[in-house]
């Protein structure tokens, strides 16, 4: 509701303003020569209202330009000059001592006089409103503190003392106007000291401002001089509205005081303006540079940026960078200098006995090192900074001057800051490259992991005589665990568990390979020893010298419960029965360890006859080498205990019990290796019953 | 990661390579470099002293396999000595004793070269 009202107010501001002006005009026509206090008050109230709405309407005009104070000052200067010109022109029309002609004319009830007075005073109201707004913007410009209360006090006194002029008729009430005016002037003086914004101007702007303030002071002085007694300003305005006249006077005083302050402050700021400008350039250069760093550019681009910016801030004529590595030197990012000349300066620098440390700036005076005879280009002063580069390299930033002006401490500090930034940027780009590499590796691991999961049996074989469970828990880094089952014939089920040495993609590839090899070699007529020997022979062609695979391959007869297997370097095969656990470690070396006959001759084939509910347990070292927070291994003993305690359970529950125990044990440590657990429980007799 | 260091000493014409700490995928290249060093100096009679070794992973085992052929074809050998029980267990499980000479002490391994 309030919002709606505000919107209507906003839209109707111009209407109200225009209506106000119309009312004012009609009022003037009706009561031009006013005498009574009531009529005076009504007259001035309408004027104040018009002024107020004019301020609201043109506020936007000034507000838009608030960031260019020079333009604002310039615009009031122009307006003020125009209004003075207008007033003086109108003054010359009416001859007579002390503008009496004009006063007489305005006092006439002649419609021409009324119209003239109305137009010229409306213009003055506009100028005052505009100036008022500009003063307001200048007052709040670049202020960090909340100064609203100061400003509000000023406005209140300004309005009160202006309005108090309606009491001019009463001699004994003059003290009110005097007191209010005095207070207003004090407040004006206090508030005029708030001109910190000029510090933010550059040298050129300060010069312009100085010129403008001189103009302003002159104009305001003239204005004030004409606003009292029988001055032209007074003559024109006071008849129209006494409040307006007094407001005009006060605002002119404000202008005079404010621009007086401004003039002297600007004058005192002028000598330091250049230094301030330079500081500003430095700050923006550093700002720019720190922004560039976060974008982590191409290394070459970054060097270019360094020399370019260094050139700007250190007042140098040439700049370049030399990257020094272990064996090579690389001159780059040349600015205003040829490669040959850069090399000459670099050679000259290397002749200097004292070396330069990292993050240190050293200046040298060269004895007019002639760069080009035709151009008569010389190098007199050189400043050198060293910074950390890629890997073991370091960069040296050279800046040099044609003139014999030594680099001062400040410039050296700046160069230092620059190269500090460069070091950070280089470090950033290194970190980025590293994280990209890490991401690539992670991606690779993900691929390897997917590959591994696809290679494992998607579905376990089912038979009424066997209860099979297989668990595979991948580690973060892909290990090379693998297990599989082969339906060799109606009776025999082949099984294999393997662990490929190494990790990552290469392990996953080897895994893929042995899966194919086992699939081809696992035949019902081939005994496990024969199968593994064949697999080893085939692997010779593809496996590299450093890789090997530990494995257990065998088969179980579903009908008889006979298990035949060989162990090629793999951890033990365990048989869990009611009576206890038997661990089998028959001789045999890992696949790929040797391709000589030793592999076959040492490989021992084991044959075991299972009892009802006996379980074959196959595992990889991911289980026994699972580590707790003290880096202790889970170990074979603990594994046996868990199996012992759960030996009456189904294959599935036994498996869960083991995995639960292992994960609880290692919950405070990361899983380093894949965990694979395969359990085959023979339960033929139970089924028969 | 885990620390690892090597040290080489000569006993007669036999080079004894001391290995200390942990050998895993990250430190295996260091071991590889040490053995490679001996081979480039034509030292083919190598005894690896495992006394100070706490753990060896499959990547570490692979290093010995990478060099054994070259060493043996140059009338030398890599003998493994003075292993802690847990380290020996790893070698044993994989069947290394079937292919490599593993002795209780360095001296024993050195005398076997004579």
Interface residues (C-beta under 8 A of the other chain):
Chain A: X499 X501 X502 X503 X545 X546 X547 X548 X550 X568 X569 X570 X571 X585 X587 X588 X589 X590 X592 X593 X594 X598 X602
Chain B: X25 X58 X59 X61 X62 X63 X65 X66 X69 X93 X94 X95 X96 X98 X99
